[in-house]
Amino acid sequence: MILNIAIILGFQLAGEVTARALALPVPGPVIGMALLLGAFLIRPTLAERVLPTARGLLQHLSLLFVPAGVGVISHAEALGQSGPALLLALVASTVLALAAGALTFVWLARLTGNGGEDSA
């Protein structure tokens, strides 16, 4: 398990180094995740090796939200000042994301010739 965590963190480090060295506008962890995906495609045994550790991390993912919650509580006065703007941005971005997803689905359904009907 320790080696699997080291593999995951190693790819994250490689992504960080790549992002900073090339001054890319993409976050390092995202690049590291793409590199890890590429490694999984090249060596499927690596994916099988890391899978149990990844499942364990995902089962406890909610623990990562504790620091964010503490940050929100400790900066409550700033949230009070910017609260309405943050709420508007949150609602607007959610509506736009839902609309973009629905429009993409409709576009792909038309592109593939499947209007959503079941072919029973």
ZADOMI-960037 format. One line per field, with one value per residue (C-alpha): residue in three letters; z, x, y. Coordinates in steps of 0.5 Angstrom, whole numbers, m for minus. Layout:
type	c(ALA|...);
w	c(Z|...);
u	c(X|...);
v	c(Y|...);
! end
This chain:
type	c(MET|ILE|LEU|ASN|ILE|ALA|ILE|ILE|LEU|GLY|PHE|GLN|LEU|ALA|GLY|GLU|VAL|THR|ALA|ARG|ALA|LEU|ALA|LEU|PRO|VAL|PRO|GLY|PRO|VAL|ILE|GLY|MET|ALA|LEU|LEU|LEU|GLY|ALA|PHE|LEU|ILE|ARG|PRO|THR|LEU|ALA|GLU|ARG|VAL|LEU|PRO|THR|ALA|ARG|GLY|LEU|LEU|GLN|HIS|LEU|SER|LEU|LEU|PHE|VAL|PRO|ALA|GLY|VAL|GLY|VAL|ILE|SER|HIS|ALA|GLU|ALA|LEU|GLY|GLN|SER|GLY|PRO|ALA|LEU|LEU|LEU|ALA|LEU|VAL|ALA|SER|THR|VAL|LEU|ALA|LEU|ALA|ALA|GLY|ALA|LEU|THR|PHE|VAL|TRP|LEU|ALA|ARG|LEU|THR|GLY|ASN|GLY|GLY|GLU|ASP|SER|ALA);
w	c(0|2|m5|m9|m5|m7|m14|m14|m11|m15|m21|m18|m17|m24|m26|m21|m24|m31|m30|m27|m31|m38|m34|m36|m34|m32|m25|m24|m20|m27|m31|m26|m27|m34|m34|m29|m34|m39|m35|m34|m41|m43|m37|m34|m29|m26|m26|m22|m17|m15|m15|m8|m5|m10|m8|0|m2|m5|1|5|1|5|10|5|6|13|12|7|12|18|13|12|19|21|15|16|16|9|7|10|6|0|1|m4|m10|m8|m8|m14|m18|m15|m17|m24|m25|m23|m28|m34|m32|m33|m39|m42|m40|m43|m49|m50|m49|m55|m60|m59|m59|m66|m68|m67|m70|m63|m61|m55|m57|m54|m60|m57);
u	c(0|6|9|2|1|9|7|1|5|10|6|3|10|12|6|8|15|12|7|12|18|14|10|3|m4|m6|m5|0|m4|m8|m2|0|m7|m6|1|m2|m7|m2|2|m4|m6|1|2|m5|m1|0|m7|m9|m3|m6|m13|m14|m10|m14|m21|m19|m17|m24|m28|m25|m25|m30|m24|m21|m27|m26|m20|m24|m30|m25|m23|m30|m32|m25|m26|m34|m33|m30|m36|m41|m38|m38|m43|m49|m44|m41|m48|m50|m43|m45|m52|m50|m45|m49|m54|m49|m46|m53|m55|m48|m49|m56|m54|m48|m52|m57|m52|m49|m55|m57|m50|m50|m57|m60|m66|m66|m71|m70|m69|m73);
v	c(0|5|4|5|11|13|12|16|22|21|22|28|31|29|33|39|39|39|45|49|48|49|55|51|54|47|45|40|35|35|33|28|25|25|22|16|15|14|9|5|5|3|m2|m5|m9|m2|0|m7|m6|1|0|m3|4|8|5|6|13|14|11|16|22|26|27|32|37|38|43|47|47|49|55|57|58|61|66|67|75|75|70|75|81|77|72|74|75|68|65|68|65|58|58|61|56|50|52|53|47|43|47|45|38|37|41|36|30|33|35|28|24|28|27|19|19|16|21|18|12|5|0|m5);
! end
